[in-house]
């Protein structure tokens, strides 16, 4: 059985593999290490764009695609029939939820303004706001969303979870019009699907209360960029963005210069030890597959 992975370091990080398994490294844009038609289990590159999916046409023996990302939107439309697609649930939970909390605190405590003042050697005393006592609406109640909720509670704030389906402790997306006006912070951590593309449009933003903070830790296209620029440009809302549409954010985007906007370059999951976390998931999945055990994190219906 042949396996392709995307990083040389993954040869060690993936852990022990059965003797009948051959693991080869296929780096994006490089030459095939062997015949792609003989690959059965593939671990493609992290944050791959549409170009990363091109080898699929030649991988006629493929059975499993194990992603290194939590998002699968690039792969869902092109996965051949009969091939199982799995995401890397758990690999990015701690780091991404940590970024979301950091973005909330930095924005509320006006760190961007303090950093600009520091760059000008200016002692500008400007009080901020506290997270304690705030209502944090989290749109996306998966592994990362629930992790954010736990962290928010530790700061004495109240998390309110929303997902596409209602369940105990989780509101349905249809409840957003009633929930948005009650939230001080709105965190986006939903997968990118047909239903979530453009979810945050002019109407969504208009329903947020004055002074509220929008935190996007999901995918850029979940937010209508022009609508966001128009709304935060008035100063009524604040935003913290790790993802944008388009991405990278163009140099001439007005979002860069807005004092009420914090932008980071898609680094929510980019922390020391990231490869180890991702390949731990991939290795566990590979061993399950070889043993004939059910795979975890199978992507179905966009998730």
C-alpha positions as CSV (number, residue, x, y, z in Angstrom):
1,X,0.0,0.0,0.0
2,X,1.3,3.4,-1.0
3,X,0.9,6.7,0.9
4,X,1.9,10.2,-0.2
5,X,2.5,13.0,2.2
6,X,3.4,16.6,1.6
7,X,6.3,17.3,4.0
8,X,9.7,15.5,4.5
9,X,9.3,16.1,8.2
10,X,6.1,14.2,8.0
11,X,8.1,10.9,7.5
12,X,9.0,11.1,11.2
13,X,6.0,12.9,12.5
14,X,3.4,10.5,11.1
15,X,4.6,7.9,13.5
16,X,5.0,4.1,13.1
17,X,3.4,2.6,10.1
18,X,2.8,-1.1,9.3
19,X,5.5,-2.8,7.3
20,X,3.3,-3.2,4.2
21,X,2.9,0.6,3.9
22,X,5.3,2.7,1.8
23,X,5.3,6.4,2.6
24,X,6.6,8.9,-0.1
25,X,6.9,12.6,-0.1
26,X,5.1,14.6,-2.8
27,X,5.7,18.3,-2.3
28,X,3.3,20.7,-4.1
29,X,4.7,21.6,-7.5
30,X,7.3,19.0,-7.4
31,X,7.7,15.8,-9.5
32,X,5.8,12.7,-8.6
33,X,8.0,10.4,-6.6
34,X,6.3,7.4,-8.3
35,X,3.2,6.5,-10.3
36,X,0.3,8.5,-8.9
37,X,-2.1,5.8,-10.0
38,X,-0.7,3.5,-7.3
39,X,-1.4,5.9,-4.4
40,X,-4.1,4.7,-2.0
41,X,-3.9,7.2,0.8
42,X,-2.9,10.9,0.2
43,X,-2.1,13.7,2.7
44,X,-2.1,16.8,0.5
45,X,-0.5,20.1,1.4
46,X,-1.7,22.4,4.2
47,X,-3.9,25.4,3.0
48,X,-3.8,24.1,-0.6
49,X,-5.5,26.2,-3.2
50,X,-7.4,24.7,-6.1
51,X,-4.1,23.9,-7.9
52,X,-3.3,21.4,-5.1
53,X,-6.1,19.2,-6.3
54,X,-4.8,18.6,-9.8
55,X,-3.1,15.3,-9.2
56,X,-6.5,13.8,-8.4
57,X,-7.1,13.1,-12.1
58,X,-4.1,10.8,-12.2
59,X,-4.6,9.1,-8.8
60,X,-6.9,6.4,-10.1
61,X,-6.2,4.0,-7.2
62,X,-6.9,6.6,-4.5
63,X,-9.2,5.6,-1.6
64,X,-8.6,8.3,1.1
65,X,-7.7,12.0,1.1
66,X,-6.7,13.0,4.6
67,X,-6.4,16.8,4.9
68,X,-4.1,18.7,7.2
69,X,-6.7,21.5,7.5
70,X,-10.0,21.8,9.3
71,X,-11.6,23.4,6.2
72,X,-12.4,21.2,3.2
73,X,-14.0,23.7,0.8
74,X,-11.3,23.4,-1.9
75,X,-11.6,19.6,-2.0
76,X,-15.3,18.9,-1.7
77,X,-16.3,19.8,-5.3
78,X,-13.5,17.7,-6.9
79,X,-13.2,14.6,-4.8
80,X,-13.9,11.6,-7.1
81,X,-16.7,9.2,-6.3
82,X,-15.6,6.4,-4.0
83,X,-12.8,8.5,-2.4
84,X,-13.2,9.3,1.3
85,X,-12.4,12.8,2.3
86,X,-11.4,13.5,6.0
87,X,-10.4,16.8,7.6
88,X,-7.9,17.4,10.4
89,X,-10.4,18.0,13.2
90,X,-8.5,18.6,16.5
91,X,-5.2,19.6,14.9
92,X,-6.0,23.3,15.0
93,X,-8.5,23.6,17.8
94,X,-6.2,25.0,20.5
95,X,-4.3,27.4,18.3
96,X,-7.3,28.8,16.4
97,X,-9.4,29.2,19.5
98,X,-6.5,30.9,21.1
99,X,-6.2,33.3,18.2
100,X,-9.9,34.2,18.5
101,X,-9.6,35.0,22.1
102,X,-6.4,37.0,21.5
103,X,-8.2,39.0,18.8
104,X,-11.1,39.8,21.1
105,X,-8.8,40.9,23.9
106,X,-6.5,42.9,21.6
107,X,-9.4,44.7,19.9
108,X,-11.3,45.4,23.1
109,X,-8.2,46.7,24.9
110,X,-7.3,48.8,21.9
111,X,-3.9,47.2,21.3
112,X,-3.8,48.2,17.6
113,X,-4.0,51.9,18.7
114,X,-1.3,51.4,21.3
115,X,1.0,49.7,18.7
116,X,0.5,52.6,16.3
117,X,1.3,55.1,19.1
118,X,4.4,53.1,20.0
119,X,5.7,53.2,16.4
120,X,5.4,57.0,16.7
121,X,7.1,57.1,20.2
122,X,3.8,58.6,21.5
123,X,2.5,58.0,25.0
124,X,-1.3,58.0,24.2
125,X,-3.4,56.9,27.2
126,X,-6.6,55.5,25.7
127,X,-8.8,53.3,27.9
128,X,-10.3,50.1,26.4
129,X,-13.1,47.7,27.1
130,X,-13.1,44.4,29.1
131,X,-14.3,41.0,27.9
132,X,-15.8,40.3,31.3
133,X,-19.6,40.6,31.3
134,X,-19.8,40.6,27.5
135,X,-22.0,38.4,25.4
136,X,-20.0,36.5,22.7
137,X,-22.0,35.0,19.9
138,X,-20.1,32.2,18.3
139,X,-21.3,31.2,14.8
140,X,-20.1,27.7,14.4
141,X,-20.4,25.1,17.2
142,X,-17.9,22.5,16.1
143,X,-14.7,21.6,17.9
144,X,-13.1,25.0,17.6
145,X,-16.3,26.9,18.4
146,X,-16.9,25.0,21.6
147,X,-13.2,25.5,22.5
148,X,-13.7,29.3,22.0
149,X,-16.8,29.1,24.2
150,X,-14.8,27.5,27.1
151,X,-12.1,30.2,26.8
152,X,-14.6,33.0,26.8
153,X,-16.3,31.6,29.9
154,X,-12.9,31.6,31.7
155,X,-12.9,35.4,31.1
156,X,-16.3,35.8,32.7
157,X,-18.1,36.4,29.4
158,X,-21.2,34.6,28.2
159,X,-20.8,32.5,25.1
160,X,-23.8,31.8,22.9
161,X,-23.4,29.1,20.3
162,X,-25.0,29.0,16.8
163,X,-24.9,26.2,14.2
164,X,-26.9,25.1,11.2
165,X,-28.9,22.6,13.3
166,X,-30.4,23.3,16.7
167,X,-29.4,21.1,19.6
168,X,-29.2,21.4,23.4
169,X,-27.2,24.5,24.2
170,X,-26.9,25.5,20.5
171,X,-29.2,27.9,18.6
172,X,-30.0,27.4,14.9
173,X,-28.7,29.8,12.2
174,X,-32.3,31.0,11.8
175,X,-32.1,32.6,15.2
176,X,-29.4,35.0,14.2
177,X,-31.7,38.0,13.6
178,X,-32.8,37.8,17.3
179,X,-29.3,37.0,18.6
180,X,-27.2,39.5,16.8
181,X,-28.6,42.7,18.5
182,X,-27.7,41.1,21.9
183,X,-24.1,40.3,21.2
184,X,-21.0,42.5,22.1
185,X,-18.7,40.2,20.1
186,X,-19.6,38.0,17.1
187,X,-17.1,35.2,16.2
188,X,-17.2,33.4,12.9
189,X,-15.8,29.9,12.9
190,X,-18.1,28.1,10.5
191,X,-16.9,26.1,7.5
192,X,-17.2,27.7,4.0
193,X,-20.2,26.1,2.3
194,X,-22.8,27.4,-0.2
195,X,-24.9,28.3,2.8
196,X,-22.2,30.2,4.7
197,X,-20.7,32.1,1.7
198,X,-21.8,35.7,2.1
199,X,-23.6,34.9,5.4
200,X,-22.2,38.1,6.9
201,X,-23.8,40.6,4.5
202,X,-25.1,44.2,4.9
203,X,-28.2,43.0,6.7
204,X,-26.3,40.7,9.1
205,X,-23.9,43.6,9.9
206,X,-26.8,46.1,10.4
207,X,-28.3,43.8,13.0
208,X,-25.2,43.9,15.1
209,X,-25.4,46.4,18.0
210,X,-23.4,49.7,18.0
211,X,-19.8,49.2,19.0
212,X,-19.9,45.4,18.5
213,X,-16.8,43.5,17.4
214,X,-16.8,41.0,14.4
215,X,-14.1,38.4,14.6
216,X,-13.5,36.3,11.5
217,X,-11.6,33.1,12.2
218,X,-13.4,31.1,9.5
219,X,-12.9,31.8,5.8
220,X,-12.8,35.1,4.0
221,X,-15.8,34.6,1.8
222,X,-18.1,34.0,4.8
223,X,-18.1,37.9,4.9
224,X,-19.2,40.2,2.2
225,X,-16.1,42.4,2.0
226,X,-17.7,45.4,0.5
227,X,-20.5,45.3,3.0
228,X,-17.9,45.1,5.8
229,X,-15.9,48.0,4.5
230,X,-19.0,50.1,4.3
231,X,-20.1,49.3,7.8
232,X,-16.8,49.5,9.7
233,X,-15.9,52.5,7.7
234,X,-18.6,54.4,9.6
235,X,-16.9,53.5,12.9
236,X,-20.1,51.9,14.2
237,X,-18.6,48.4,14.3
238,X,-15.1,46.9,14.9
239,X,-13.5,44.0,13.2
240,X,-10.7,41.5,13.8
241,X,-9.9,39.5,10.7
242,X,-7.5,36.5,10.2
243,X,-9.0,35.7,6.9
244,X,-10.2,38.0,4.1
245,X,-11.8,37.9,0.6
246,X,-9.7,38.2,-1.4
247,X,-6.7,36.7,0.3
248,X,-4.1,38.0,0.7
249,X,-5.8,41.3,1.4
250,X,-4.8,43.8,-1.4
251,X,-2.5,46.6,-0.4
252,X,-5.0,49.2,-1.5
253,X,-7.8,47.8,0.7
254,X,-9.2,50.4,3.0
255,X,-9.4,47.8,5.8
256,X,-5.6,48.2,6.4
257,X,-5.9,51.8,7.5
258,X,-9.1,51.6,9.6
259,X,-8.3,52.3,13.2
260,X,-11.2,50.0,14.3
261,X,-9.9,47.0,12.3
262,X,-7.3,44.4,13.3
263,X,-5.8,42.3,10.5
264,X,-3.6,39.2,10.8
265,X,-2.4,37.2,7.7
266,X,-4.3,33.9,8.2
267,X,-2.1,32.8,11.2
268,X,-4.9,31.4,13.4
269,X,-3.5,27.9,13.3
270,X,0.2,28.9,12.5
271,X,2.0,28.1,15.7
272,X,5.1,26.2,16.7
273,X,4.5,22.5,16.5
274,X,1.8,22.8,13.8
275,X,3.2,20.1,11.6
276,X,3.4,17.7,14.6
277,X,-0.2,18.3,15.4
278,X,-1.4,17.8,11.8
279,X,0.6,14.7,11.2
280,X,-0.5,13.2,14.5
281,X,-4.0,13.3,13.1
282,X,-2.9,11.9,9.7
283,X,-0.9,9.1,11.3
284,X,-3.8,8.0,13.5
285,X,-6.1,8.0,10.5
286,X,-3.6,6.0,8.4
287,X,-3.2,3.3,11.0
288,X,-7.0,3.1,11.4
289,X,-7.4,2.7,7.6
290,X,-4.7,-0.1,7.4
291,X,-6.4,-1.9,10.3
292,X,-9.8,-1.7,8.6
293,X,-11.2,0.5,11.4
294,X,-13.7,3.3,10.7
295,X,-12.1,6.6,9.9
296,X,-12.7,9.8,11.9
297,X,-13.6,13.2,10.7
298,X,-15.2,12.1,7.4
299,X,-16.4,15.2,5.5
300,X,-20.1,15.0,4.7
301,X,-22.5,17.6,3.5
302,X,-19.8,20.3,3.5
303,X,-18.5,19.5,7.0
